[in-house]
Amino acid sequence: MALYSEKVMDHFRNPRNVGIIEDADGVGEAGNAKCGDIMKIYLKIENDIIEDVKFETFGCGSAIASSSMATELIKGKPVSEALALTNQAVAQALDGLPPHKMHCSVLAEEAIKKAIEDYYEKCGGAHNPQQFPNCKSIKQCYHRSDA
């Protein structure tokens, strides 16, 4: 049995949504000091919909594949759906990851949530502790058309 699924290999070899959004509405970064993987997610949000998403990842093939798949899973979706994305959903969409590489899917989930947190902070809306357990000050945000 192969260590990596065809989908993992495809997203590693042909990653989707690679790059930077210069005027991103939200940016989130997550890293794992133990393995050295670092992910950065950029979001462009319009009317509570993720219109565009890009990523930069420094890491192994599983990290790149997880970033690529995660961006595909949230692009065009409401922010609420992106917040609900779990690392298990990312791994499942890739047809699985080896147990020692599951942390890569965790980084993808964390980077997306940090990017959404950044978006909310920039907008100055109400905080929901269930969505951001480590955040104390953000408020619920509705995209401003004047931004």
Secondary structure, DSSP 8 states (H G I E B T S, - for coil): --SS-HHHHHHHHS-SSBS--TT-SEEEEEE-TTT--EEEEEEEEETTEEEEEEEEEES-HHHHHHHHHHHHHHTTSBHHHHHH--HHHHHHHTT---GGGHHHHHHHHHHHHHHHHHHHHHHT----TTT-TT-SS-------TT-
